[in-house]
Amino acid sequence: MPTGIYLHIPFCRIKCPYCDFNTYAGIDDQRPRYVAALKEELRHRLGTFQPGEFAAGSLYFGGGTPSLLDPEDVAELGEIAGSPAEVTLEANPGTVDLPKLQALRAAGVNRLTLGCQTFHPELLAGLRRLHDVKQTHEAIEAAHAAGFTELNIDLMYGLSGQTLAHWDADLDQAAAARPTHLSLYNLTIEEGTPFARWRAAGELPLPGEELQGAMYERAVERAETGGWGRYEVSNFALPGSECRHNQVYWSGEAYLGCGAGAHGFAPADGSPSHGRRWWNHRVPRRYCQEVEAGRLPEDGHEELGRTQAMTEALLLGLRTREGLDLARFQRRFGASPIELLGAPLKDFRARELIRVRGTHLIVAEHAVILLDSLLARLAPQVDRVDRSDSLNSPSQAPYGTPTGQSR
Amino acid sequence: MAIDQIRNFAIIAHVDHGKSTLADRMMEQTAAVSDRDMKAQYLDSMDLERERGITIKANTVRLNYLADDGKTYQLNLIDTPGHVDFNYEVSRSLSACEGVLLVVDAAQGVEAQTLANIYLALEADLEMVPVLNKVDLPGADPDAVREQLEDHVGLDCEHMVLASAKTGVGVHDALEAVVKHIEPPTGDPDADLRVLIVDSWYDSYQGVICLVRVVDGVLKPRTKVRFFSTGNDHEVSGLAVKVPEVMKVDQLGPGEVGLMITGIKSISETRVGDTVTDPKRPCAEALPGFEAPQQMVFAGVFPIEAADYSDLRDALSKLSLNDASLSWEPETSEALGFGFRCGFLGLLHMEIIQERLEREYELGLITTAPNVVYRAQLKDGTEVEIHRPSDVPDPMVLDTLSEPRVRAKVHVPSDGVGQVIKLCEDKRGRQLGMEYLAATKVVVEYDLPFAEIVFDFYDKLKSATRGYASLDYELMGFEVAPLVKMDILVSGEPVDALSVICHRDRAHTMGQKLTVKLKEFIPRQMFQVPIQAAIGKKVIARTNIKAFRKNVTAKCYGGDISRKRKLLEKQKKGKARMKAVGSVEIPQEAFFAVLKLDE
């Protein structure tokens, strides 16, 4: 069973104006304290399992800027985690050089993900990224030289001022870097970010829906031709190089989240809960205080009801190329997704937007671009089981019975 | 109580001119209500009435008033609804009165409802005392309003009262005016019993309760009475008046207004306007009753969830116990499933019923656009009533369609005549006449298709004449007209609940407007959605709702999952008032698009 551990590293040199992650600039002085708390939390959480109950298949250093960590700390955290088979670390160009990457490689990191975003200086400037294109190329070169056989490149599209030609060139550059994995993200304007404010003030013109759609289609087409298969909405990989860690999320399996604001999830069999999700205190200082006081740094949690768990299974499953595992869904919830999703699914299948392929329900390639619309119609179907009347007796007979007075 | 110390009166006013506030102050000053119990607008008892600030059902309260002449008077204040939809309820209430206080806002002056109410009171031959309210407001201009009333309306303002119901100024004068200028009722306690049923409603504890006005004789509890229209006898289980708490009384004499509690289980036994008499000494003739309220418009009411069908039926049964003007029968729509075709007095009545169903019975509903009743003449010589567009028979059997027409009288100051004529001509009207009642006051008479005036005519009339025109109409009958059923196809599928009946010459324009309007209401889908208007097989207008080009969340990792799920759950709630028709979700507003073509 795949399981994963996520470690959140909330430190950044600057806060990018589009980013709504739990990250902070200017608190570098808290780093030693934070790393100590992180080790402590990870130890504690793993200690709550019986031997053999939880064995992580992946470890993911996310952020923030995990490349700001000392390689020794990375090594120690990896050991505490039980030295999983896949250890990923996110790095920003400009924060890593060859010695640093060699050290990280030696510390057990075997998968590097580089936040390149774009190879156009003017677009990088628009994103207010700290690095320049030269540093991006250096980081890529160093990653290869350091022996990272699993390399991911993050690119963004839908940027202010970006044309399809820009995007094509970015995809070319990314391909030339010979990564094993590509994450191609549409810029999303998140509430509360400077980008959202600039957008509201009319100061951030973005490509229209038509162009953004074309960019996504171009991304898929180019990646696929280059051999990077799309295995999730925004993720592409050479065969066998899919990120195991992210697949843990999408398949609804267990993951531990440690660090400020990190989320964790423990699936359950439905009696009574279908899973527990928790999240830690977001503010690093508070997080550290809780851990240091010997408490779990949890800020909140939710127990998933049946409907919620089914909704999540649906929304995550359909994001992947593999699709929603029909038999597994039936086992978990005692309901057939095909029946449950009823008329809307039937309609989507007739329109060839969704298909049943073998044992899975999958979204057709050309319809992935509309997944949120599909989900908006499918998701309301899953709570029909809680109102069995409307599921089982759609046809009532109002005629033939006296219906009260009618004047 | 000596009959010459009784006064039965109503307060009539345009909406918001302060009718209910004045009633509240009168209750306070006669100590009917202590401050502690004083809710704003005491007479409006339903929550909905209080919230909307309008009265829907008539209500009544007895005030004991020690007048300046040293005598104590029994003042029966009968409340009246304030909207044109409920005019028939106003006339009913007025039939229990000898006079009215006409409340006019001293700043806004005479408005349409003021006039409509004045004419109702004149028709009922009632004494009218004008009360200029809100005289303390900065914009108040009592002299100008007095001039309007005297010159435009021809009302005698000799006894006019200046008041501010809010501060209590002039309330005493209003009470004195009721005593001095409104006639006491007449009636003979020894004559055969004659009691008029002004209103009736069902109370789940006590059975049917009637608001009655005793004309002759004396009504007593625990006696048998006979209902003239049915000939059935029932026992009066109790008599009461509202002060405003319900207080039992041991008799109601001539001229008195009160509540008759019957224990009857169905309000169909106690028809409003019926006469109640003594079976041992029945009166020879019934009192002139009221015309039965007529359902003017029909609309389909459907539960969003099919499972709520029986709850909706129960709710309609309960509502119609108290509202004889609501009618309903089962209906099936291909698009919306099982529901009911309901008949209403007008649009406001429809909105109120819809709101009560949703609020008091917690039902999620889709209501279709309302239409008037048509008639279809078939080739075999028979005739059928058309309550909804899908009733229109197949062209193979249909001979002609006819529509109801009304004789409409519009009272308007002379400078607004042009606007009124233009509006009536736009609405396919035929002028019947025009008469100057005074130098500045005109009555314009038009023969109009009822369908053209039932929806927004009144609002348009008001805005075209700055509120001065008032409208009165009566149904004349049906007339053959070149009417067609226009269907609306969404994504190629006809949606029966969106069909409309319209005049052939206007179908093209209307089809275009309607398809464009629907485009505003139907959200974008994953695929292009064509919206077509068609008559029979012929498409006469078409527009497209553009498809989403791209709609997919870029990232969904560990910390995003809850958020994404909650977003879907929230969207689901937003769909509460949407109905999936085929593969397209149509929101409630779309079904009303036909009413909003001019916006």
Interface residues (C-beta under 8 A of the other chain):
Chain A: Y6 Y185 N186 L187 T188 E209 E210 Q212 G213 Y216 V233 S234 N246 Y249 W250 Y255 G257 G261 A262 H263 G264 F265 R277 W279 E302 Q308 T311 E312 L315 L316 R319 A343 P344 D347 R351 L353 A367 V368 I369 L370 L371 D372 S373 L374 L375 A376 R377 A379 P380 D383 R387 D389 S390 S393 P394 Q396 P398 Y399 T403 G404 Q405 S406 R407
Chain B: S266 S268 E305 A306 A307 Y309 S310 R313 D314 L316 S317 S320 A324 S327 W328 E329 P330 T332 F338 Q525 M526 F527 F548 R549 K550 N551 V552 T553 A554 K555 C556 Y557 G558 G559 I561 S562 K564 R565 L568 E569 Q571 K572 K575 A580 G582 S583 E585
